[in-house]
Structure formats: C-alpha cells, structure tokens
Amino acid sequence: MHPAGQSKRSGRVIVVGAGIGGLAAALHLSARGLDVTVLEASGGSGGKLQAQQLGPVAIDSGPTVFTMRWVFDELAALAGQPLDAALGLVPLPVLARHHWPDGSRFDLHADHARAVDAIGHLAGAAEARRYGAFCERARRVHDTLLHSFMTAQRPQPWSLAWRVARNGVAGLGRIAPFHSLWHELGRHFRDPRLRQLFGRYATYCGGSPLQAPATLMLVAHVEKQGVWSLPGGMHTLAAVLEAWLRARGAAVRHGTAVQAFQWHGGCVVGVVLAGGETLAADHVVFNGDAAALPAGLLGDAARTAAAPLPAHRRSLSAVTWSALVPRSTADLLRHNVYFSADSPREFRELFEQRRLPTDPTVYVCAQDRETTAPALPGHERLLCLINAPANGDEPGALSESALRACERGALSRLAEAGLPLRWNTASMRRCTPADFAHRYPGSGGAIYGRAPHGWQASFVRAAARSAVPGLSLAGGSVHPGPGVPMAALSGRLAAQRACEDLGLAMPALS
Ligand SMILES: Cc1cc2nc3c(=O)[nH]c(=O)nc-3n(C[C@H](O)[C@H](O)[C@H](O)COP(=O)(O)OP(=O)(O)OC[C@H]3O[C@@H](n4cnc5c(N)ncnc54)[C@H](O)[C@@H]3O)c2cc1C
C-alpha cells in the first residue's frame, strides 16, 4: 500500500506546471495508461512559450527557434498524430542572418555546401575549410552525447565516462568539457566574427562562451539538422500538446497554483492548492523551476528536494520587446542577430558585474518574414531580445533608467545596421528579468536554470529523480537542460522515474 493508504495501482499522477517539460511528462504518462492531472498556475499552458497579444495579433515572445523535431515526432506518435499536420513545420533555408558593427553581414545556410561557400566569401577559403572541420567536430560531440547524456538520466562524471566508453568512444576528452567554448572557437577560427557567431551558442543554455564548456559546440550540429518555423507561432506547440493530452483523457487545470506538497512518512503523496484544496497522488512531477524547492516556495518540507542555486550561479535572463511596427524596408529574415562590438566585455558585464550590457547583442525575430501572409497587412511582428543578468528578484537591481538606456543602446545598434525602429506603449510590450522572476517563481528571472559554466555544471544540475520519494522533476532547469526540446526530453526522463516509482516499465528511447 502507498503511504497515503491508496493502492499504487490506481496510478494517479499530478504534474505541477504546464510548461513544455510538464506537458511532455504528462503525455508519456498518460500514454502509459496512468490517470494524469496537470495543474498550471497561469491562465494557459506553455510556460515560457508565451505570446503577447497586441491589438489583433499574437507575438511569439518566448522561444522562437524550433530544433530537434524528432523529440516532438515522438510525442506526436504517442498521441497517434502526425506532427506536420498539427504544427505545419516549415524548414528554414537560412538559420540566421548576422550583422556586425563594421557593416559586414553573413547568412548561415542550413545547407552545408552553401554555408561553406558563404564563409569563404566572408572570411576566405582557409576559414571555410576550418568551418568544415568545426562542423565535423560538433557532429562527433553531438553523436557522443545523444544517448549517453541527452536522452539518459543525469549521469555522474564516472558514469558518463563509462557510457561514452561503452559506445566505443575514447574518453571524456572527446567531448571537450575542460576548455571553454570561447577558447576552442579561438583554435578553430581566425576570424573574430566567426568566434563571436558560434560563441553565441552558449547563450542558448543561458551561459557565457567564456565560461561554458566547448561541449556546447554540439548546438551547431543540432541547428544543421534543421531549424523550423511554426506558422501559427511557437506558442501553438503548447496548445497542440494540451489538446493531445485531453484527447487521451488527461485533465489540465489552468489557474490552479500548487502551494505545497502533501506528505506522509517522508514521501510526497499529493498537493495542496492555493485555495487549500488537497489532491492525492501516487506520484507528483514538478515542472516549476527546480530552484523554487530549496527556496521553500513549495513548503519547508520540500527544501531538501533539490540543491539550492546561489544567485551568481544562475543562467541568463533577458529583456524582450514584443512589437507590432510598420513593415520595415530592411532585408530581414526570420532570425536576425546584430552583434555587439566586444563579446567578452558583454559577457563580463552580464556575469561578473551582473548588469545590463553597455553595448548589447540584439536578436530580432521577424515573425512575418518567410511566412505566407503577414498577421496584419503593412505591419510586422518583431521580438527583440538582449541578454540580461538574472537579478529580477533583487529590488532595484535594474532601474527603469538603466532599462531605458539599454533600450536606446539596442535601438541604436539596430538603426546603425539599417533597421530603424520606433514603438510606443500601445505597440510594444516589454518583459524584464523582474517579470521573468515573477512568472517563474524561484528563478530570479533566470530563463535556463543553472548557468552551464565549468565542466561540472551538467553533473550538478537537478536530476529527474528528486531527493524526496514520490517526487520527480521536469523542465529546463533539470537535466538534460534548457531549450524547448531538451525540456521535453526532461519530461520523458521524469515520466520514466515516475513509472519506476509506480513499478511500471516505460520503454527507453531508441
Ligand atoms: C525569451 C525566451 C527565449 C527563448 N528562446 C528559445 C529558443 O529559441 N529555442 C528554445 O528551444 N528555447 C528557448 N527558450 C527556452 C525555453 O523556452 C525553455 O527552456 C522551455 O520552454 C522551458 O520549459 P519548462 O518545461 O522548464 O517549463 P516553463 O516554461 O518554465 O514553465 C513552467 C510552468 O510551471 C508553472 N508553475 C510553476 N510553479 C507552479 C506551481 N507551484 N503551481 C502550478 N504551476 C506552476 C508555471 O506557471 C509555468 O507555466 C527561450 C526562453 C525564453 C524565455
């Protein structure tokens, strides 16, 4: 008998949070025949997959780069639905357009031959050859870690070394964890622009290329395997997952915050809702930020469920501006990057001084480019984003005047590159680290959990198995890490742990 007095065979699982990790965990569990209820504090599913509504249009204001579609093909298969029919994925021929302050511009093509050619034009034939070698190295790192790390439960250094060796690969050195990404890129490329371009991959996990391990070069291979756009916006992914869940008979309750867990004999046996209602469960999956647990936000008893995350170990936050503007004459693609003049300085300001960058790199997602029809004729939807320190829970850490100065800096960077933008409070919604901290309790505004700094970071990130019985963890702050597909994989790993706890088998990823 379960400590709560119920039979475990009832198989009732509660998933706290309808972020991508929670939705994925719920789909795996309901496909296993369990009785699943998802409880989400906010008014809708998706978590960081947010759209801002500006007048008649919705602007994607969270993730915009969709990769690793095989992760979602697997979820679609669980639901018995084809992914393309549900999402209408469109492969992008150019991964992103990049601009530098010296006026140079470079399109990174998905097609390898075209990418090599373009690098040859930008930086010469020798650099193009070095790009080929870099891609091959990124592929090997990716292939080594796919089943030994990304789709596996969180390893320890020794168990990863064993898994890697079992796959016939000679040791951990192969995946380059001991040098920084910045250091290794400096060995691969002579042109500082390419170092800056591929160094940006550290920010996909919320890190600085100066401190993140070179292992993150695997992101280059992930992107080469395909970047897709979703015509309805990334936020439609959450709506689709929720619909698949409901079709399988799972319950999804929005506007339902969980304030604590129910305990029996040191084991989690349910949840207590904000209104005081209690719901019993045989297993609970928590999809909020793992840092909320040691901070006591789910009750004192849950403090030991995960290790505390000091503020200086947090990943990046962001300042975003979601805007509906007159369609620009600038030659935008869907993904556009406007680099700062000095990346090392930018990352030192973000992580060492924990302040907004003086000269930020600006990412612009032009959501009506490379699609069939604009959302509003004569206008276009833009998400502009700069990296920011995760100090959103420190009152006054980012003053309004600092935020305004940063906005002016970002806008002048764009104007210099031929993209003059103007917006006002009616045509733009801003989101700051304080807003992220408020929406994702315990995070302090960090979007990606723990910063991926140093070779040990991956081994101290929270694992699917929490430190208390009856509770699993899923989401971007949990192994294997942040990003939409990785959070979905964490949901799978949490579902695996839940099944183990309930004495059920769940097939491993092939
Ligand atoms: C601006 C931005 C840009 C990004 N760009 C990309 C990108 O281009 N590509 C990419 O792959 N990734 C990107 N990411 C990262 C990606 O969005 C996240 O890693 C991923 O969505 C995290 O999912 P999650 O499972 O951790 O859930 P989250 O999105 O963190 O959602 C957690 C949910 O749990 C709920 N919750 C928390 N506590 C409780 C509680 N006590 N009771 C009930 N509910 C609770 C919250 O309300 C929330 O809905 C971006 C993120 C942001 C913010």
PDBQT file of the ligand as one rigid body, heavy atoms in Angstrom, charges set to zero:
ROOT
HETATM    1  C1  LIG A 601      12.609  34.854 -24.199  1.00  0.00    +0.000 C 
HETATM    2  C2  LIG A 601      12.961  33.386 -24.320  1.00  0.00    +0.000 A 
HETATM    3  C3  LIG A 601      13.531  32.913 -25.487  1.00  0.00    +0.000 A 
HETATM    4  C4  LIG A 601      13.847  31.560 -25.617  1.00  0.00    +0.000 A 
HETATM    5  N1  LIG A 601      14.322  31.090 -26.816  1.00  0.00    +0.000 NA
HETATM    6  C5  LIG A 601      14.378  29.757 -27.029  1.00  0.00    +0.000 A 
HETATM    7  C6  LIG A 601      14.515  29.246 -28.352  1.00  0.00    +0.000 A 
HETATM    8  O1  LIG A 601      14.563  29.996 -29.317  1.00  0.00    +0.000 OA
HETATM    9  N2  LIG A 601      14.554  27.898 -28.520  1.00  0.00    +0.000 N 
HETATM   10  C7  LIG A 601      14.439  27.039 -27.467  1.00  0.00    +0.000 A 
HETATM   11  O2  LIG A 601      14.455  25.809 -27.693  1.00  0.00    +0.000 OA
HETATM   12  N3  LIG A 601      14.287  27.502 -26.197  1.00  0.00    +0.000 NA
HETATM   13  C8  LIG A 601      14.227  28.829 -25.962  1.00  0.00    +0.000 A 
HETATM   14  N4  LIG A 601      13.966  29.319 -24.713  1.00  0.00    +0.000 N 
HETATM   15  C9  LIG A 601      13.972  28.392 -23.566  1.00  0.00    +0.000 C 
HETATM   16  C10 LIG A 601      12.700  27.546 -23.487  1.00  0.00    +0.000 C 
HETATM   17  O3  LIG A 601      11.584  28.355 -23.676  1.00  0.00    +0.000 OA
HETATM   18  C11 LIG A 601      12.635  26.882 -22.128  1.00  0.00    +0.000 C 
HETATM   19  O4  LIG A 601      13.840  26.177 -21.835  1.00  0.00    +0.000 OA
HETATM   20  C12 LIG A 601      11.477  25.880 -22.009  1.00  0.00    +0.000 C 
HETATM   21  O5  LIG A 601      10.303  26.366 -22.603  1.00  0.00    +0.000 OA
HETATM   22  C13 LIG A 601      11.267  25.610 -20.524  1.00  0.00    +0.000 C 
HETATM   23  O6  LIG A 601      10.205  24.725 -20.321  1.00  0.00    +0.000 OA
HETATM   24  P1  LIG A 601       9.897  24.155 -18.881  1.00  0.00    +0.000 P 
HETATM   25  O7  LIG A 601       9.405  22.764 -19.047  1.00  0.00    +0.000 OA
HETATM   26  O8  LIG A 601      11.050  24.379 -17.976  1.00  0.00    +0.000 OA
HETATM   27  O9  LIG A 601       8.659  24.982 -18.350  1.00  0.00    +0.000 OA
HETATM   28  P2  LIG A 601       8.444  26.546 -18.125  1.00  0.00    +0.000 P 
HETATM   29  O10 LIG A 601       8.286  27.184 -19.433  1.00  0.00    +0.000 OA
HETATM   30  O11 LIG A 601       9.427  27.098 -17.167  1.00  0.00    +0.000 OA
HETATM   31  O12 LIG A 601       7.001  26.529 -17.434  1.00  0.00    +0.000 OA
HETATM   32  C14 LIG A 601       6.814  26.079 -16.121  1.00  0.00    +0.000 C 
HETATM   33  C15 LIG A 601       5.332  26.194 -15.804  1.00  0.00    +0.000 C 
HETATM   34  O13 LIG A 601       5.116  25.763 -14.466  1.00  0.00    +0.000 OA
HETATM   35  C16 LIG A 601       4.156  26.615 -13.876  1.00  0.00    +0.000 C 
HETATM   36  N5  LIG A 601       4.319  26.546 -12.431  1.00  0.00    +0.000 N 
HETATM   37  C17 LIG A 601       5.447  26.847 -11.715  1.00  0.00    +0.000 A 
HETATM   38  N6  LIG A 601       5.203  26.673 -10.388  1.00  0.00    +0.000 NA
HETATM   39  C18 LIG A 601       3.923  26.251 -10.284  1.00  0.00    +0.000 A 
HETATM   40  C19 LIG A 601       3.083  25.910  -9.161  1.00  0.00    +0.000 A 
HETATM   41  N7  LIG A 601       3.525  25.962  -7.899  1.00  0.00    +0.000 N 
HETATM   42  N8  LIG A 601       1.806  25.518  -9.422  1.00  0.00    +0.000 NA
HETATM   43  C20 LIG A 601       1.337  25.422 -10.691  1.00  0.00    +0.000 A 
HETATM   44  N9  LIG A 601       2.084  25.760 -11.777  1.00  0.00    +0.000 NA
HETATM   45  C21 LIG A 601       3.361  26.166 -11.572  1.00  0.00    +0.000 A 
HETATM   46  C22 LIG A 601       4.470  27.989 -14.450  1.00  0.00    +0.000 C 
HETATM   47  O14 LIG A 601       3.354  28.855 -14.378  1.00  0.00    +0.000 OA
HETATM   48  C23 LIG A 601       4.830  27.630 -15.884  1.00  0.00    +0.000 C 
HETATM   49  O15 LIG A 601       3.710  27.677 -16.752  1.00  0.00    +0.000 OA
HETATM   50  C24 LIG A 601      13.625  30.666 -24.538  1.00  0.00    +0.000 A 
HETATM   51  C25 LIG A 601      13.045  31.146 -23.359  1.00  0.00    +0.000 A 
HETATM   52  C26 LIG A 601      12.704  32.492 -23.262  1.00  0.00    +0.000 A 
HETATM   53  C27 LIG A 601      12.015  32.988 -22.008  1.00  0.00    +0.000 C 
ENDROOT
TORSDOF 0
